[in-house]
């Protein structure tokens, strides 16, 4: 599994950076050589093959490598706990929403596992961002509108054994403090009868401050125990809120006490509707 953790230095690393660049140059050369051998015999066939079958995947891999490189330079990431995430689903991975960095982090750190995620529909209307979101498994969701289309898509993917990443808060906190969760994840979990895996991360709230000081940002990932939600006799607004709070508690327990925000008083939240899957 990919890991972005590097030497334990606070300044931007040089040797790991050069090593990573050389590794990618070698990989690209070998990849190109294999493409040439697969198409030898006709120049037109080689051109057509590269245009139709290799161009987009290759550009995507180059873009992923570029993003990986930027993150590797700017951040030191402790991601060993992500090894606990199963290789296949169906699974809902719920995480706290701090800033934009989560999309590339989850996409890159979860490889070779494929993870999909729900994003606001406005992003799918921006040409460049739309292509990135499609590559990284983004599912458009219009805020304030019935989420039926997005939920159907998530349901289809879960039925195929996919891993879906969701941020129950619905909006970025920016300061890393956990916000109130929305009940949409609860609805998805109950409709599809799938387990939930809580994942918390912290440290990326310091990214911009550290960049100004040319300092690397330390980011930690913590993974909890998978669980299912016990369906109440009546699913209404009150029961969904209760289920949501108990779900968010599992995430809050993975965070340092000072970052638990709306769920700082975890002892007052029950767990009677949580069925742990050991």
C-alpha positions in Angstrom: 0.0 0.0 0.0 1.3 3.5 -0.8 2.6 5.4 2.1 3.6 9.1 2.0 5.5 9.0 5.3 9.1 10.0 4.8 12.2 10.9 6.9 11.3 12.5 10.2 12.3 16.0 9.3 10.3 19.2 9.5 11.8 20.9 6.4 11.1 19.8 2.8 13.1 16.6 2.0 15.6 16.6 -0.9 16.9 13.0 -1.1 13.4 11.3 -1.0 12.2 13.8 -3.6 15.1 13.0 -6.0 14.6 9.2 -5.4 10.9 9.5 -6.1 11.5 11.4 -9.3 14.0 8.8 -10.5 11.7 6.0 -9.6 8.9 7.5 -11.7 11.1 8.2 -14.7 12.2 4.6 -14.7 8.6 3.4 -14.4 7.5 5.6 -17.3 10.4 4.4 -19.5 9.7 0.8 -18.8 6.0 1.4 -19.4 6.7 3.1 -22.7 9.0 0.3 -23.8 6.3 -2.2 -23.1 3.8 -0.2 -25.1 6.2 -0.1 -28.1 6.9 -3.8 -28.1 3.1 -4.6 -27.8 2.5 -2.6 -31.0 5.7 -3.2 -33.1 5.3 -3.8 -36.8 3.3 -0.8 -37.9 3.8 2.9 -37.1 0.2 3.7 -37.7 -0.8 0.9 -35.3 1.5 2.3 -32.7 0.1 5.8 -33.0 -3.5 4.6 -32.9 -2.8 2.3 -30.0 -1.3 5.1 -27.9 -4.0 7.5 -28.8 -6.9 5.2 -28.1 -5.8 3.0 -25.3 -2.8 4.5 -23.5 -3.0 8.3 -23.6 -5.6 8.9 -21.0 -4.4 6.2 -18.5 -0.9 7.4 -18.9 -1.8 11.1 -18.3 -3.8 10.0 -15.3 -0.9 8.1 -13.8 1.4 11.1 -14.5 -1.1 13.4 -12.7 -1.4 11.0 -9.8 2.4 10.9 -9.5 2.6 14.7 -9.6 0.0 15.1 -6.8 1.8 12.3 -4.8 5.0 14.2 -5.2 3.6 17.5 -4.0 2.0 15.9 -0.9 5.2 14.0 -0.2 7.2 17.2 -0.2 4.7 19.2 1.9 3.6 16.5 4.4 4.8 13.8 6.7 1.9 11.3 7.0 1.5 8.5 9.5 -0.9 6.2 7.6 0.0 2.8 8.9 -3.4 2.3 10.5 -5.0 2.4 7.0 -3.8 -1.1 6.6 -6.8 -2.1 8.8 -9.1 -1.0 6.0 -10.4 -4.1 4.1 -9.3 -4.5 0.5 -12.9 -4.9 -0.7 -16.4 -3.8 0.4 -19.2 -3.3 0.6 -18.1 -0.7 3.2 -18.9 2.8 4.2 -15.8 4.7 5.4 -16.8 7.7 7.4 -14.2 10.4 8.0 -14.0 14.0 9.4 -13.9 16.8 6.8 -11.1 19.3 7.4 -10.1 20.6 3.9 -9.5 19.7 0.2 -6.6 17.5 1.1 -8.8 14.5 1.9 -9.7 13.6 -1.6 -6.1 13.0 -2.9 -5.0 11.6 0.5 -7.6 8.9 0.5 -7.3 8.1 -3.2 -3.5 7.8 -3.1 -3.1 6.2 0.4 -5.8 3.5 -0.2 -4.2 2.2 -3.4 -4.5 -0.4 -4.8 -7.9 -0.4 -3.3 -10.5 1.7 -5.2 -12.5 4.1 -3.1 -15.4 6.3 -4.3 -16.7 9.4 -2.6 -19.6 11.9 -2.7 -18.8 15.4 -3.7 -20.9 18.6 -4.2 -22.3 18.8 -7.7 -20.7 22.3 -8.4 -17.3 20.6 -8.7 -18.5 18.5 -11.6 -19.2 21.6 -13.6 -15.6 22.9 -13.5 -13.8 21.3 -16.6 -10.5 20.4 -15.0 -11.9 19.5 -11.6 -14.6 17.4 -13.2 -11.9 15.2 -14.9 -10.0 14.8 -11.6 -13.1 14.0 -9.7 -14.2 11.4 -12.2 -10.7 9.8 -12.0 -10.8 9.8 -8.2 -14.3 8.3 -8.0 -16.4 11.4 -7.3 -20.2 11.0 -7.2 -22.0 14.4 -7.6 -24.5 15.4 -5.0 -26.6 18.5 -5.1 -27.0 20.2 -1.7 -30.5 20.9 -0.6 -32.0 18.6 -3.3 -33.3 15.0 -2.8 -30.2 12.9 -3.0 -31.9 10.0 -4.8 -29.6 9.9 -7.9 -26.4 10.0 -5.8 -27.8 7.5 -3.3 -28.8 5.1 -6.1 -25.3 5.3 -7.5 -23.8 4.6 -4.1 -26.2 1.7 -3.7 -25.2 0.2 -7.0 -21.5 0.5 -6.1 -22.0 -1.1 -2.7 -23.9 -4.0 -4.3 -20.8 -4.5 -6.4 -18.6 -4.6 -3.3 -17.2 -1.1 -3.5 -15.7 1.0 -0.7 -17.5 4.4 -0.4 -15.9 7.3 1.5 -18.2 9.8 3.1 -17.8 12.9 5.3 -21.0 13.1 7.5 -20.3 16.7 8.5 -21.0 17.7 4.9 -18.8 20.8 5.0 -15.2 21.6 5.8 -14.3 22.5 9.4 -10.9 24.1 8.4 -9.8 24.1 12.1 -10.0 20.4 12.5 -12.8 20.5 15.2 -15.5 17.8 14.6 -18.8 19.3 13.5 -22.4 18.0 13.8 -23.0 15.0 11.5 -25.7 14.8 8.9 -28.0 11.7 8.8 -27.5 10.9 5.2 -24.8 8.3 6.0 -27.2 6.6 8.4 -29.9 6.4 5.7 -27.3 4.8 3.3 -26.1 2.3 5.9 -29.7 1.2 6.7 -30.9 1.0 3.1 -27.9 -1.1 2.0 -27.3 -3.0 5.2 -23.5 -2.5 5.1 -20.9 -2.0 7.8 -19.4 1.4 8.6 -15.7 2.0 9.3 -14.8 5.2 11.2 -11.6 6.9 10.1 -10.2 10.1 11.7 -7.4 12.2 10.6 -5.9 15.4 12.0 -3.0 17.7 11.3 -4.0 18.9 7.9 -5.7 22.0 9.4 -2.1 23.3 9.9 -1.2 22.9 6.2 -1.4 26.6 5.0 0.3 27.9 8.2 3.2 25.5 7.7 3.5 26.1 4.0 4.1 29.8 4.8 6.9 28.8 7.1 8.3 26.2 4.7 7.6 23.5 7.2 6.2 20.0 6.6 2.8 19.2 8.0 2.4 16.2 10.2 -0.8 14.3 9.5 -2.1 11.3 11.5 -4.7 8.7 10.5 -6.6 6.6 13.0 -8.9 3.7 12.1 -11.6 2.4 14.4 -13.6 -0.9 14.5 -16.2 -1.6 11.8 -19.8 -1.7 13.0 -23.4 -1.8 11.8 -26.3 0.3 12.9 -29.2 -1.5 14.6 -32.4 -0.4 12.7 -34.9 1.1 15.2 -38.6 0.1 15.1 -39.5 3.4 13.6 -37.0 5.4 11.4 -37.9 9.0 11.8 -36.1 12.3 12.4 -35.4 11.6 16.0 -34.1 8.1 15.5 -31.9 9.2 12.6 -30.4 11.9 14.8 -29.7 9.4 17.6 -28.1 6.9 15.1 -26.0 9.8 13.6 -24.7 10.9 17.0 -23.7 7.4 18.0 -21.9 6.9 14.7 -20.1 10.3 15.1 -19.1 9.2 18.6 -17.0 6.4 17.1 -15.1 8.9 15.0 -14.7 11.4 17.9 -13.1 8.7 20.0 -10.3 8.5 17.4 -9.5 12.2 17.7 -7.5 14.0 20.4 -10.0 15.4 23.0 -9.3 19.0 21.9 -10.5 18.2 18.4 -13.8 16.4 19.2 -15.8 19.6 18.8 -19.5 19.0 18.9 -18.9 15.5 20.3 -16.5 16.5 23.1 -18.8 15.1 25.7 -18.6 11.6 24.3 -19.5 10.0 27.6 -23.0 11.4 27.3 -23.7 9.6 24.0 -24.9 6.1 24.1 -23.8 3.1 22.0 -26.9 0.9 22.3 -27.5 1.1 18.5 -23.9 0.1 17.6 -23.2 -3.5 16.6 -19.5 -3.9 16.5 -18.0 -6.4 14.0 -14.9 -7.7 15.6 
